[in-house]
């Protein structure tokens, strides 16, 4: 379990570095998620991307870690591990940055 938490933290930390941290005050989180997912090669309707992103935040808020959420995404969508991991990072970075490593709900 501890290994999974470390992996999930590393995945989320990589996302922070890759996407530049928390969104700016002028950001539009749903649009930012769609843009990030599209940039990462994730193809779906904007509504589905946003709904799945909200689900990611809800699952993490409920106690799941990033690796567990990515596994569920792989089971419920046609994404491979790489794209599922990227989607979790995109969702957390844009919709629920409080769950990023060092965020309000996930202090380092």
N, C-alpha and C positions, 0 to 999 in steps of 0.2 A: 504494500500500500504506500509506504513511504517513497519507494522508487517511482511510482506513478505520480505522486504529488510533485516530486522533483522534476520529472519529465514534463508534467503539465505546466509547472512554473517556468521551465526553460522554454517551452513552446510559446507561452504568453510573453515572456521577456523578449524573445526574438521578435514577436509581433510589435512590441513597443519600440524596439530599435528600428524595425523595418518601416513602420508607419508613422514614426515620429511622436509617439506618446498620445496623450489625451487630446481629444478634438478641441479646436479653438472655440471661442465664445460665439463665433458666427457660423459654426458648423451646423449642418443638418444631418443628424445621426442616421436616419433611414437612408437618405440619399448617399451619404458617405459609405454606408455598408454596401449598398448596391454597387457603387463605383469600385470599392475595394475588392468585392467578390468577383466582379466582372474582370478587373485587372488581373486577378489570380486565376482566370480561366474557368470560373464557376458559372455555368450557363443555367439560368432559371428565370422565371418572371420576377419582376421587382417585388411584387406582393409576396411571393413565396420566399424570396431571400429575406425580406424583412420579418415575416412570420417565423421563419426558422431561426433568425437572429435573436428574436425576442425569446424563443424557446431556449436557446443556448443560455441566455442570461438567467431565465427562470430556473433552469437545471443547475447552474452554478450556484445561484442563490439558495437552492434547495439542498446543497451540500455535495453535488457531484464535482469532480475535478475536470480539467480540460481534456484529459485523455479519455475519461469515461464519456464525456459529451461527444467527442470526436468519434468514438466507437458507435454510439447511437446514430450519429449522422450517417456513418458508413452503412449501417444496417437499414436505415429508412430512406436513403437516397442513393443515387448511382454515383457516389463520390469515392475515390480511392483515399488511402490514408493521408497522402500529402495534401489533397484538396480539402479533406475534412479538417485536418489540423489548421490549414490556412483559414478556413471558414470560422472556426472557433476563435482564432486570433482576430479576424476581421470583426466578428460580432462583439467580442469583449472590448476591443479598442474603440469601436464606434458607438455601441449602444449601452455598454455597462462598464465604463473604465474604472469604476470603483473596485472591480474584481481583478484588475491588472496587478502584477506583483508591485507592492508598495502603494497600491490604491487604498482608499478609505476602508474597504472591507477585506483587504488582503495585505496587511503590513508585512514588510520583509523582516 
